[in-house]
Amino acid sequence: MPLKSLRLPALLALAGASSVFSFAPLEVPGLIFAALALLFWAIARAPSPRAAAGRGFAFGLGFFVGNVHWVYISMHTFGGMPGWMAAGCVLLFAAYLALFPALAAWLAQRLPCPSALRWPLLLPTLFILTEWLRGWLFTGFAWANIGTSQVKLLAGWFPLLGVYGVGWLLATVTALTVWRWRWGLAAFVAVTLGGLGWQQVAWTQADKERVSVSLVQGGIPQSERWDMRLFDNTLVRYLSLVSQTRGQLVLLPEAAIPVLFSSMPADYLEALQQQVAPRGAALVSGFITGEEGAYLNSVITLNGTPQRYNKHHLVPFGEFVPLPSIFGWMYDFMAMPMSGFDRGGLVQAPLVLGATRLAANVCYEDIFGDELRHTAAQATLLANVSNMAWFDGSWAAEQHLQMARARALETGRWMIRATNTGATAIVDYQGKIVSQLPPGGPGILEGKVENRSGLTPYLRWGDAPVLVLLGGLVLLLAALGYHQARSRQPVVQ
C-alpha cells in the first residue's frame, strides 16, 4: 500500500487518540468537536462504503487505544502477563471497539437517504446508535462515550436525555458545522443556551438536613492487596482510618478487606463497629461474599440490621470469562484473584440508613446509566465503591469520576465515591466535584451531602426515548431516501 494512501488513516487515528484529552482529567474544550469534524468529513468523502468503514475503523482504533490504554497496566504490571502479549491484547480490544464507528460509517454510505440530510443528520445519528450498541453488546463497554465529555458545557441536558442524547447533540452540531457552518453555529448556540436553561429546572428536591459522610481511601497498592503476608497490615490500616472518621455515614472501598466476608475475624468486625457506634453512624463497606468458586462482589452494612447489595454488571475478563472456550487461555498468563463471580439482580432495594436510602454500585457499574437508574429512582443518595489501583499511573480513575458526574446529572442525586487509591470524591446533583482526596495514599474525605427525592425525566424512562427517536429517525431518512431514489428511476414502457 503506497505511503500516500496511509496519510488520512494515520491522521484519523491520531485525531481519535487525541480525543483522550477532551475527557478527564484535562477536559480540553473543543477538542472532541475537532476530532469528530475530521472523522465526519473523511467519511463523507470516502469513495465507497467499504472505504468509509476503513476510515471509521482508523479513527476508532486511535480513539480506543488512547482512551483504554490503561488496560495494559492491569494485565502486565499487576496481572503478570508478558508485556508484548498485554500490548497485543490492548490493540485487539481497541480493534474490536473500533468496529462500532466503522459500522456507523459503512451504514452512513450504504443506507438510502436524501442527499442533503445524509451527512449532517444520518451520520451523527448512526454514530450514537452504534455507540449505544457498543455499550450493550456482550454485556457492553460504555467507557468514553462522547457525551461524557460534556458534563460541564451541556450539563443541563443530562437529566432529560442522558449521555447518549447529549452525545447526539454534540455529534449533530459538529456535523452541521462541517456542512453548513452557519447552521452549525446557530445549533451550537441553541444547544448551549438550552442546556443553561434546563440547568435552572429543579427536577429533584433536597431534604432540609444534610448528612455528614466519611469516605475512606485505603491507599493500599495493588501489588500488596492480595499478599496474605500483609493481611494484618490491611486490618490495622482500616481500623485506624475508621477510628478517625466523624461522619454519620462511613463508606469503605470495594473489597476493602481482601478475604471472603465469611472468613473475616468476628472480633475485627466488632472492633470496626465500635469505632462508629458511640455516634450512631452507619458503617458500609465493600466485601467479597459467597463461597469458594461462587463469589459475589457486595456492599454490606456492618451495623444495625444487615443489608447487602450484590454487583450486577460484572467486568468481562476481570470478574468473569466470556466464552471461556475461546478466551480462557489468557488466564494461563495472568494472576487474577477471584475472577469467577456471580451477578446480583438488576433491581435491588436501596440500603436504608436512617433518612438515607443508599443506591450502592460497585466499580464500573456507574458507567451504565440505564441500569443504575432502576435502584437510583428509589434512593436519595448514590454511592460507588471502587478499586482503581489496577490502573495506577493512568487517567482511568479520573475518567471514571467524570462518568460518575454524568450519572449524578442524569439522576439528580449526589454521588459519594470511596476508592482504594482514587478517585475518592463527593459529587453534587449538578455533576460538580464538591471535594476530592489526592490519589494514591490513605486518607479520609469528610463532607456533607444532600438526600434528594423526585424523578428526572431520565430516571423515569432511561435511554429508551432517545433510542426510539434516533432509530425512528434513521428509518424515516432511509424511507425518504428510498422514495427519492424510486421517483428518479425512468419509467420503462
Helices and strands as residue ranges (DSSP letters): G 3-6, H 7-18, G 19-22, H 31-44, H 49-68, H 71-72, I 73-78, H 83-110, H 115-117, I 118-122, H 123-134, G 137-139, G 146-150, G 155-157, H 158-179, H 181-198, E 205-206, E 211-217, H 222-225, G 228-230, H 231-243, E 249-251, G 261-263, H 266-276, G 277-279, E 282-291, E 294-301, E 308-310, H 324-327, G 328-332, E 351-353, E 356-362, G 363-367, H 369-376, E 381-386, G 388-391, H 396-411, E 415-419, E 425-427, E 433-436, E 443-449, E 452-453, H 457-461, H 464-488
